[in-house]
Amino acid sequence: MINKLPAKVFSSHPGPLTAQPNLVEIQTQSYNWFTKAGLKELFEEAFPMKDYASKDIELKFVNYYFDEPKYDEVYAKFKDLTFESPLRVKLKLINHKAKDSKEQEVYFGDFPTMTDRGTFIINGVERVVVPQLIRSSGAYFTASVYRGRKFFGAKVIPNRGAWLELETDPDGVISVKIDRRRKAPITNLLRIFGLTEKEDILKTFADVDNGPVKYMDATLKKDSAKNKDESYIEIYKRIRPGDLATVENASSLIDAMFQRLDRYDLSLVGRFQANQRLRRKSEARLLELEDLVAIVKEIIRLNNEQTAEPDDIDHLGNRRVRAVGELLQNRFRLGLARMRRIVQDRMSTFEPKALTPVQLVNARPLMSAVKEFFSSSQLSQFMDQVNPLAELEHKRRVSAMGPGGLTRERAGFEVRDVHRSHYGRICPIETPEGANIGLVNHLANYARINELGFIETPYAVVKNGKITKEIKWMNALEEERYKIAHAGVRFDKSGNLLDGIVEARINGEPGTCLRGEVQLIDIAPNQAVSVATALIPFLENDDANRALMGSNMQRQAVVSVKADAPYVGTGVEEKAAHDSGHLILADQEGTIEEVDARHIVLKSRTGNKITYQLNKFKRSNQFTCISQKPLVAKGQRVKKGEILADGPSTDNGVLALGQNLLVAFISWEGANFEDAIILSERVVQNDNFTSVHIEDF
């Protein structure tokens, strides 16, 4: 029977205005997206596949599904196997010459399956794929200082394809570099994109190019090309120096570079970011002339404005998270490209009449790409399993390192620093000490990741000084248009703000405003920090450096034989234990039929029996002991979602990492000099800090 201590709340805050989201949904949602939509996107991109020469044979994609896993998690761990499901794809082979088609289901190999806890079991070992925090694709404005004056430029970063870097020279020429090659006047690129005549170019920019420096005049003077064909040759000379530049060569290379989706893709995110920054409403995933014009106009506007500042690349509105699904999708795309080459080779070698989809497809390169990702990628990590909190925080970690990210050696101070846009999204406290400081972060309590990969945090809407039930999720850029009060503001039971003047963040800057002007309010006081940091009582009285150590060290607490729930808690303990995946919860309402140390049988109201097997003395990744013990008795009635069994480091469903000891600050004949402590013998006799460690030999 669960007999909890009566809880007494001393907080002046009435409690969160909305429930905390599931703490591991960052992992599970992303993987579900991949299996449902991400794979479909990939197959639709890669198919149809046609033979090189005659284009008579075509292999089309119909649909796909995952079979049931061959064996369950327990067996996979026991036998050192991978927990995976077979992927089956239905393909249609069309022979246009013979006018016939064959449809067949092809086995594409076994695909690692995510457990309910948000982990993968690879060769019998639990692993976590850490989401990556990277610079979002899109358009950014930069500045370089020359003789005390700022000269603005821009970077257009696609999801795949050539980077464009625009810059203003001190003589007023705006030039462009394609993929870090030598620079050429921007007018060359404008002609290639369709703005061919000199008069049209000058007319297009006349409304902004009216400052003391005439940027387009200077650029056209420097430009040796006079028409579209010459512009192709000028750009070609810079991309392929030393090659013979003809109009045909140049136009085919450059058009392929910017006009083909398989070679250049801004992605949905890149387009969203570019639209926001350039105030456009386009849906094209390729770069358009209008984008280029808008970028050049913005560069001229920034150059003419005395107080202009470049974009802040460390702002979370300009950084996004690539979670498991997207990382897997990128690896799968490489595998599909390798497979495509094999399919096309086989199309040209086999006799077309006897061909079937199974003969064409070799899924080995596809599966080896996925296996390689799980076993050797920097972001696929051996799960930290010392205790349930360590596990939970490992799944909520975001790293700026990894393929396509930063490296420890190159990352400067700015990237690692706490940024104002981290508020409610990334914890300012919890980060490793040492080389990785600020590069490995943890999500804040209420943060979630939207479909574009931007981190969002919730706020309650305030109307006329009264808090409403409406909740708005905001990304870091949206938030800066509002006046947002913090959770410490006083309000009554009806939600009316009590103070006439309220402390708030006004357009991202701290300040004060009138009660009636407040538009949003924080959900809870612990919204800004991570789960581990939120477990520290009276956090506001701690020095930040010590709080960082406390957050990190809670994750190193070994599992006690006797878990003891804390007398002084913060209210996050139950949620942390619940979402760690180590508790056994009732799936349905019913009665307990059988219970012992190894299993629990629940008879639901409809009469069917559900059996729950308990983990007993299982070895964790860090050799600590994972063991569950039942909390219910035979004949007991339980509700849906009620706790049936405790896991490691949980006491009646509450996270219990340590022990409640009485501490005295006194001198004891010099025996506790400096950092020494004296322990009562009872601590040892009562097994207060005894822990079990299991190792294989």
C-alpha positions in Angstrom: 0.0 0.0 0.0 1.3 3.5 -0.8 1.5 5.5 2.4 2.9 8.9 1.5 4.0 11.5 4.1 1.5 14.3 4.2 2.8 17.1 2.0 2.9 20.6 3.2 3.4 23.4 0.6 5.3 26.5 1.7 5.5 28.1 -1.7 4.0 31.5 -2.2 3.3 30.4 -5.8 0.0 28.5 -6.2 1.6 26.0 -8.6 2.2 25.6 -12.3 -0.5 27.1 -14.6 -0.3 24.0 -16.9 0.9 20.4 -16.5 4.5 19.6 -17.3 4.9 17.8 -20.7 6.2 14.3 -20.7 9.9 14.6 -20.0 11.1 12.2 -22.7 8.8 13.2 -25.5 11.7 14.9 -27.2 13.0 11.4 -28.0 9.7 9.5 -28.6 7.9 12.2 -30.7 10.9 12.6 -33.0 11.3 8.8 -33.6 7.5 8.5 -34.2 7.8 11.3 -36.8 10.6 9.4 -38.5 8.7 6.1 -38.8 5.5 7.8 -40.0 6.5 10.8 -42.1 10.3 11.0 -42.3 10.8 7.6 -44.0 7.9 8.4 -46.5 9.6 11.7 -47.4 12.9 9.8 -48.1 11.3 7.1 -50.3 9.4 9.7 -52.3 12.6 11.7 -52.8 14.6 8.6 -53.9 12.0 6.9 -56.1 11.2 6.4 -59.0 14.6 5.0 -60.0 15.2 4.7 -63.8 17.9 2.9 -65.7 20.8 5.0 -67.0 20.5 4.5 -70.7 17.0 3.9 -72.2 14.8 5.0 -69.3 12.5 2.1 -70.2 12.7 0.5 -66.7 11.3 2.3 -63.7 11.1 1.2 -60.1 8.4 3.0 -58.1 7.7 3.2 -54.4 4.2 2.2 -53.3 4.2 2.0 -49.5 6.1 0.6 -46.4 5.4 -0.8 -43.0 7.3 -2.1 -39.9 6.7 -5.7 -38.8 6.5 -6.6 -35.1 9.9 -6.9 -33.5 11.4 -10.4 -33.7 12.0 -10.5 -29.9 11.2 -8.3 -26.9 13.6 -5.9 -25.1 14.3 -8.3 -22.2 15.4 -11.1 -24.6 17.5 -8.6 -26.7 19.4 -7.5 -23.6 19.8 -11.0 -22.3 21.2 -12.3 -25.6 23.2 -9.2 -26.5 21.1 -8.6 -29.6 19.6 -5.4 -31.1 16.0 -4.6 -30.4 14.7 -4.1 -34.0 11.8 -4.4 -36.4 11.9 -5.6 -40.0 11.2 -2.9 -42.5 9.2 -4.0 -45.6 8.7 -1.9 -48.6 6.2 -2.5 -51.5 7.8 -1.6 -54.9 6.4 -1.6 -58.4 8.7 -2.4 -61.4 7.4 -0.9 -64.7 8.8 -2.0 -68.1 7.6 0.8 -70.4 8.8 -1.1 -73.5 7.0 -4.3 -72.8 4.1 -2.4 -71.1 4.0 -4.6 -68.1 4.5 -4.1 -64.3 5.3 -6.2 -61.3 4.5 -5.3 -57.7 6.5 -7.0 -54.9 7.2 -6.6 -51.2 10.9 -6.2 -50.5 12.6 -6.8 -47.2 14.8 -3.8 -46.4 16.5 -5.1 -43.3 16.0 -4.8 -39.6 15.6 -1.3 -38.2 16.4 -0.5 -34.5 13.2 0.3 -32.6 12.9 2.8 -29.8 11.8 1.5 -26.4 8.9 3.3 -24.5 11.6 4.9 -22.4 13.1 6.7 -25.4 16.3 4.5 -25.7 17.6 2.0 -28.2 19.0 -1.4 -27.4 22.0 -2.0 -29.7 23.9 -5.3 -29.2 22.3 -5.8 -25.8 23.3 -2.3 -24.6 21.0 0.6 -24.0 22.0 3.7 -25.9 20.6 7.2 -26.2 20.7 9.5 -29.3 21.5 13.0 -28.1 19.7 15.7 -30.1 22.1 18.2 -31.7 21.8 22.0 -31.5 23.0 23.5 -34.7 22.8 26.7 -36.6 19.5 26.8 -38.5 19.6 27.1 -42.3 18.3 30.3 -43.8 19.6 33.9 -44.3 21.8 35.8 -41.8 23.3 39.2 -41.9 26.9 39.7 -40.8 29.3 42.6 -40.3 33.0 43.2 -40.6 34.7 46.3 -39.2 37.2 48.3 -41.4 38.7 51.6 -40.1 36.0 51.9 -37.4 33.1 51.5 -39.8 30.8 48.4 -40.1 30.4 46.9 -43.6 27.5 44.5 -43.7 27.2 41.2 -45.6 25.0 38.1 -45.5 25.2 34.3 -45.5 22.7 32.1 -47.1 23.0 28.6 -45.6 20.9 25.9 -47.2 20.2 22.5 -45.7 22.3 21.0 -48.5 24.1 22.7 -51.4 26.4 25.7 -51.9 26.7 28.4 -49.3 26.5 32.0 -50.5 28.5 34.7 -48.7 27.8 38.3 -49.6 30.0 41.1 -48.4 30.4 44.9 -48.9 33.9 46.1 -49.7 35.1 49.5 -48.4 34.7 50.9 -51.9 31.0 50.1 -51.9 31.1 47.0 -54.1 28.8 44.2 -53.0 30.3 40.9 -53.9 29.4 37.2 -53.5 31.5 34.1 -52.7 30.0 30.7 -53.6 31.2 27.9 -51.4 34.2 29.9 -50.1 35.6 30.4 -53.6 37.0 33.8 -54.9 34.5 36.6 -54.8 32.6 38.0 -57.8 30.3 41.1 -58.0 26.8 40.3 -56.9 25.4 41.6 -60.2 26.7 38.4 -61.9 24.5 36.3 -59.7 21.5 38.6 -60.2 21.8 38.3 -64.0 21.9 34.5 -63.7 18.8 34.5 -61.5 16.9 36.6 -64.2 17.6 40.3 -63.5 19.6 40.7 -66.8 19.5 44.4 -67.8 21.6 47.1 -66.1 18.6 49.5 -66.0 16.4 46.8 -64.3 19.1 46.3 -61.7 19.4 50.0 -60.9 15.6 50.4 -60.9 15.1 47.4 -58.5 17.4 48.9 -55.9 16.6 52.6 -56.4 14.3 52.8 -53.4 17.0 51.7 -50.9 20.2 52.6 -52.7 19.8 56.4 -52.0 22.5 57.0 -49.4 25.8 58.8 -49.8 27.4 55.6 -51.3 25.7 54.3 -54.4 26.4 50.6 -53.9 24.8 49.2 -57.1 26.7 51.8 -59.3 30.0 50.8 -57.7 29.2 47.1 -58.2 28.2 47.5 -61.8 31.4 49.5 -62.5 33.5 46.7 -61.1 31.6 44.0 -63.0 33.3 43.1 -66.2 30.4 41.0 -67.5 27.7 42.9 -69.5 25.1 40.2 -70.1 23.8 36.8 -68.8 26.2 34.6 -70.8 29.3 36.6 -69.6 28.0 36.4 -66.0 27.8 32.6 -66.3 31.5 32.5 -67.4 32.6 34.9 -64.7 31.0 32.8 -61.9 32.3 29.6 -63.5 35.9 30.9 -63.5 35.6 31.3 -59.8 34.0 27.9 -59.0 36.3 25.9 -61.4 39.5 27.9 -61.9 41.7 26.4 -64.6 38.8 24.7 -66.5 37.8 25.8 -70.0 34.9 28.2 -69.5 32.2 28.0 -72.2 28.6 29.3 -71.8 27.3 25.7 -72.1 29.6 24.3 -69.4 29.0 27.2 -67.1 25.2 27.4 -67.5 24.7 23.6 -67.0 26.9 23.6 -63.8 25.5 26.8 -62.2 21.9 26.0 -63.1 22.3 22.5 -61.6 23.8 24.1 -58.5 20.8 26.3 -57.7 17.8 24.9 -59.6 17.9 21.2 -58.7 16.3 20.1 -55.4 18.7 17.2 -55.0 21.6 19.6 -55.2 20.2 22.7 -53.4 17.6 22.6 -50.7 16.8 25.4 -48.2 14.5 22.9 -46.3 11.3 23.9 -44.6 13.2 25.4 -41.8 15.6 27.4 -44.0 12.6 28.8 -45.9 10.7 29.6 -42.6 13.8 31.5 -41.3 14.5 33.3 -44.5 10.8 34.4 -44.8 10.9 35.7 -41.2 14.1 37.6 -41.7 13.4 38.9 -45.2 9.6 39.5 -44.6 8.6 37.3 -47.5 5.8 34.7 -47.9 7.3 32.1 -50.2 7.1 28.4 -50.0 9.8 27.5 -52.5 12.7 25.4 -51.2 15.0 26.7 -53.8 16.6 30.2 -53.8 14.5 32.7 -55.8 15.5 36.0 -57.5 13.2 37.8 -55.0 15.2 36.3 -52.1 18.5 37.5 -53.6 17.0 41.0 -54.2 15.6 41.2 -50.6 19.0 40.1 -49.2 20.9 42.8 -51.2 18.3 45.4 -50.3 18.7 44.5 -46.6 22.6 44.8 -46.9 22.3 48.2 -48.4 19.7 49.3 -45.7 22.0 48.1 -42.9 25.1 49.8 -44.5 23.1 53.1 -44.7 21.9 52.9 -41.1 24.3 54.2 -38.4 23.0 52.1 -35.5 22.5 48.8 -37.4 23.7 45.6 -35.8 24.4 42.2 -37.4 22.2 39.1 -36.5 23.0 37.3 -33.3 24.0 33.8 -34.3 23.8 32.5 -30.7 20.2 33.5 -30.4 17.9 30.4 -30.1 15.7 31.8 -32.9 18.7 31.2 -35.2 19.6 27.8 -33.7 17.6 24.6 -34.0 17.6 21.1 -32.6 18.1 18.0 -34.8 16.5 15.2 -32.8 16.8 11.4 -33.3 14.3 11.4 -36.3 16.2 13.9 -38.3 19.6 12.5 -37.6 18.4 9.1 -38.6 16.8 10.5 -41.8 20.1 12.1 -42.8 21.9 8.8 -42.4 19.2 6.9 -44.2 19.4 9.4 -47.1 23.1 8.5 -47.6 22.2 4.8 -47.6 19.4 5.3 -50.1 21.8 7.1 -52.5 24.3 4.2 -52.3 21.4 1.7 -52.9 20.1 3.8 -55.9 23.5 3.4 -57.7 23.4 -0.4 -57.2 19.7 -0.6 -58.5 20.6 1.5 -61.6 23.7 -0.7 -62.3 21.6 -3.8 -62.1 18.9 -2.4 -64.3 21.5 -2.0 -67.1 23.0 -5.5 -66.6 20.0 -7.8 -66.2 17.6 -9.0 -68.9 14.6 -6.6 -68.5 11.9 -9.2 -69.1 13.0 -11.4 -66.2 13.6 -8.6 -63.7 11.8 -8.4 -60.4 12.1 -5.7 -57.6 13.7 -8.2 -55.3 16.5 -8.9 -57.8 17.2 -5.1 -58.1 17.3 -4.1 -54.5 20.2 -4.7 -52.3 19.4 -3.2 -48.9 22.8 -3.9 -47.3 24.3 -0.4 -47.9 21.1 1.1 -46.4 21.3 -1.0 -43.2 25.0 -0.6 -42.8 24.6 3.2 -42.8 22.0 2.9 -40.0 24.0 0.4 -38.0 27.1 2.6 -38.3 25.1 5.6 -37.0 24.0 3.7 -33.9 27.3 2.1 -33.1 29.8 4.8 -33.9 28.2 8.3 -34.2 29.3 10.9 -31.7 25.7 11.5 -30.9 24.7 7.9 -30.2 25.9 7.5 -26.6 26.1 4.7 -24.1 23.3 5.6 -21.7 24.2 7.1 -18.3 22.2 4.8 -16.1 23.6 5.4 -12.6 20.1 6.4 -11.3 16.8 7.3 -12.9 17.6 11.1 -12.9 20.9 10.5 -14.8 18.9 8.5 -17.4 16.2 11.2 -17.7 18.7 14.0 -18.1 20.7 12.1 -20.6 17.6 11.9 -22.8 17.0 15.6 -22.4 20.6 16.6 -23.2 21.3 18.7 -26.3 24.8 18.9 -27.8 26.3 21.6 -30.1 29.0 19.0 -31.1 28.8 16.1 -33.5 28.8 15.9 -37.3 28.2 19.3 -38.9 28.4 20.9 -35.4 31.1 22.6 -33.4 34.3 21.1 -32.1 35.6 21.7 -28.5 38.8 23.3 -29.8 37.2 25.8 -32.1 34.2 26.8 -30.0 34.7 30.3 -28.6 33.3 31.9 -25.5 30.2 33.4 -27.1 28.8 30.1 -28.2 29.2 28.6 -24.7 27.8 31.5 -22.8 24.3 31.7 -21.4 22.0 33.7 -23.7 18.9 35.6 -22.9 16.9 33.5 -25.4 17.8 30.4 -23.2 15.1 31.5 -20.7 12.6 28.7 -20.4 14.3 26.7 -23.2 17.8 25.7 -22.1 18.9 25.4 -18.5 21.4 28.2 -17.6 22.8 26.0 -14.7 23.2 22.4 -15.8 26.2 22.0 -18.1 29.5 20.0 -17.7 32.5 21.6 -16.1 35.6 21.3 -18.2 36.1 21.3 -22.0 32.5 20.8 -22.9 31.1 23.7 -20.8 28.3 25.4 -22.6 28.4 23.0 -25.6 26.4 20.3 -23.9 23.2 21.7 -22.4 19.9 20.4 -21.0 16.4 21.3 -21.8 14.4 23.3 -19.3 11.5 21.8 -17.4 8.7 22.9 -19.7 10.6 23.2 -23.0 9.5 21.3 -26.1 10.7 21.1 -29.7 8.4 22.1 -32.5 8.1 20.5 -35.9 10.8 22.8 -37.3 13.2 22.0 -34.5 13.0 25.3 -32.6 12.7 25.1 -28.9 9.5 26.5 -27.5 8.4 27.4 -24.0 4.8 28.0 -22.7 3.3 31.2 -21.3 -0.2 31.9 -19.9 -2.1 34.7 -21.7 -2.9 37.8 -19.5 -5.8 40.0 -20.5 -6.5 43.3 -18.7 -4.4 42.2 -15.7 -6.0 38.8 -15.3 -4.4 35.5 -16.1 -6.5 33.4 -18.5 -6.5 29.6 -19.0 -5.1 30.1 -22.5 -1.5 28.8 -23.0 0.7 30.0 -25.8 3.9 28.2 -26.9 6.5 30.5 -28.2 9.9 30.2 -30.0 12.7 32.6 -29.0 12.0 35.1 -31.8 8.2 35.3 -31.3 8.7 35.9 -27.5 10.5 39.2 -28.1 7.4 40.9 -29.4 5.6 40.7 -26.0 5.6 42.0 -22.4 6.1 38.9 -20.2 5.8 38.9 -16.4 7.8 36.4 -14.3 6.2 33.7 -12.2 7.1 35.5 -8.9 4.5 38.2 -9.6 1.7 38.2 -7.0 -1.8 37.2 -8.1 -5.0 36.1 -6.3 -7.0 32.9 -6.7 -9.0 34.2 -9.7 -5.7 35.1 -11.5 -5.9 38.9 -11.0 -2.4 40.5 -10.8 -2.2 42.3 -7.4 0.6 44.9 -8.0 0.1 48.0 -10.1 3.6 48.0 -11.5 5.0 44.6 -12.6 8.5 43.4 -13.4 8.5 42.0 -16.9 10.7 41.3 -19.9 9.7 43.9 -22.5 10.7 42.9 -26.0 13.4 40.7 -24.5 14.9 43.3 -22.2 14.2 43.5 -18.4 12.0 46.3 -17.2 8.8 47.3 -15.5 5.4 48.0 -16.9 1.8 48.6 -15.8 -0.4 45.7 -14.7 -2.8 46.2 -17.7 0.1 46.1 -20.2 1.3 42.6 -19.3 0.5 40.2 -22.2 1.9 36.9 -21.0 3.2 35.4 -17.7 5.5 32.5 -17.0 3.9 29.1 -16.2 6.0 28.3 -13.1 9.0 29.6 -11.2 11.1 26.5 -12.2 10.4 27.1 -15.9 13.9 28.4 -16.6 15.8 25.4 -15.2 16.3 21.7 -16.0 14.8 18.8 -14.1 18.0 18.1 -12.0 18.3 21.8 -11.1 14.6 22.0 -10.2 15.2 19.2 -7.6 17.4 21.5 -5.5 15.3 23.1 -2.7 15.8 26.9 -2.2 17.8 27.1 -5.4 17.4 30.9 -5.4 19.7 31.1 -2.4 22.5 29.1 -4.0 25.6 30.5 -5.9 25.3 29.5 -9.5 28.6 27.6 -9.6 27.6 25.4 -6.6 24.1 24.9 -8.1 25.8 23.6 -11.3 27.9 21.2 -9.2 24.7 20.1 -7.3 22.8 19.5 -10.5 25.6 17.4 -12.0 26.3 15.5 -8.8 22.7 14.4 -8.2 23.2 12.4 -11.4 26.1 10.5 -9.8 24.1 9.3 -6.7 24.3 5.5 -6.6 21.0 3.5 -5.9 20.5 2.9 -2.2 19.2 -0.4 -1.0 16.6 1.5 1.1 15.3 4.4 -0.9 14.2 7.3 1.3 12.0 10.1 -0.1 13.2 13.6 0.8 11.5 15.4 3.6 12.2 18.7 1.9 11.3 18.5 -1.8 10.4 20.9 -4.6 7.4 19.1 -6.2 9.3 17.8 -9.2 10.3 14.5 -7.6 7.1 12.6 -8.6 7.2 13.8 -12.2 10.9 12.9 -12.6 10.3 9.4 -11.1 7.1 8.9 -13.3 8.8 9.9 -16.6 12.0 8.0 -15.9 10.2 4.8 -17.1 11.3 2.7 -14.0 7.9 2.7 -12.3 5.2 0.2 -13.2 1.8 1.9 -13.7 -1.6 0.3 -14.1 -2.7 0.4 -17.7 -6.4 0.0 -16.7 -8.6 0.2 -13.7 -9.0 -3.1 -11.9 -8.1 -5.5 -9.0 -4.8 -7.1 -8.1 -5.2 -10.9 -8.6 -1.6 -12.0 -7.9 1.4 -10.3 -6.5 4.9 -11.5 -5.6 8.5 -10.2 -6.0 8.7 -11.2 -9.7 5.3 -10.3 -11.2 1.9 -8.6 -10.7 -1.3 -9.7 -12.3 -4.1 -7.1 -12.7 -7.6 -8.1 -13.6 -9.3 -5.3 -15.4 -13.0 -4.4 -15.1 -13.6 -6.0 -18.5 -12.2 -9.3 -17.1 -9.0 -9.6 -19.0 -5.7 -10.2 -17.1 -2.6 -8.1 -17.5 0.7 -9.5 -16.3 3.5 -7.2 -15.3 7.0 -8.8 -15.0 9.2 -7.0 -12.5 12.9 -6.4 -13.0 15.0 -8.1 -10.3 18.6 -7.3 -9.7 19.4 -6.4 -13.3 22.7 -4.8 -14.1 22.6 -1.2 -15.4 25.2 0.3 -17.9 27.1 1.7 -14.9 26.9 -1.6 -12.9 24.3 -0.2 -10.4 21.4 -2.4 -9.6 18.0 -2.1 -11.3 15.3 -3.7 -9.2 11.6 -3.2 -8.8 9.5 -3.9 -5.8 5.7 -4.2 -5.6 3.7 -1.5 -3.7 0.2 -3.2 -4.0 -1.4 -6.1 -2.1 -3.6 -9.0 -3.4 -7.2 -7.9 -3.7 -6.4 -4.2 -3.8 -8.4 -2.0 -6.3 -6.3 0.3 -8.4 -7.1 3.2 -10.8 -5.7 3.6 -14.2 -2.2 5.2 -14.0 -1.7 4.2 -10.3 1.8 3.0 -9.3 2.0 -0.7 -8.9 5.8 -1.1 -8.3 8.7 1.1 -7.3 11.9 1.2 -9.3 15.5 2.0 -8.3 15.9 5.2 -6.3 12.2 5.7 -6.0 10.2 5.6 -2.7 6.4 5.3 -3.2 6.7 6.8 -6.6 8.8 9.7 -5.5 12.4 10.2 -6.7 14.7 9.4 -3.7 18.4 9.8 -4.6 19.7 10.2 -1.0 18.9 9.8 2.6 17.3 12.1 5.2 20.1 12.6 7.8 20.3 15.0 10.7 23.3 17.3 10.1 25.0 19.3 12.8 27.4 22.2 12.1 29.7 21.9 15.1 33.4 21.3 15.8 34.1 17.8 17.2 37.5 17.8 18.8 39.1 18.6 15.5 38.0 15.3 13.9 36.0 17.2 11.3 38.8 19.6 10.4 38.4 21.3 6.9 36.5 18.9 4.6 36.3 15.9 6.9 32.9 14.7 8.3 32.0 12.4 11.1 29.3 9.8 10.6 27.2 8.1 13.2 27.7 4.3 13.4 23.9 3.9 13.0 24.2 5.1 9.3 26.3 2.0 8.6 24.3 -0.4 10.8 20.9 0.7 9.3 22.3 0.3 5.7 21.3 3.9 5.0 23.9 4.3 2.3 24.4 0.7 1.3 24.2 0.1 -2.4 24.4 -3.1 -4.6 26.7 -3.2 -7.6 26.6 -6.0 -10.2 29.5 -6.8 -12.4 30.1 -9.6 -15.0 33.4 -11.5 -14.9 
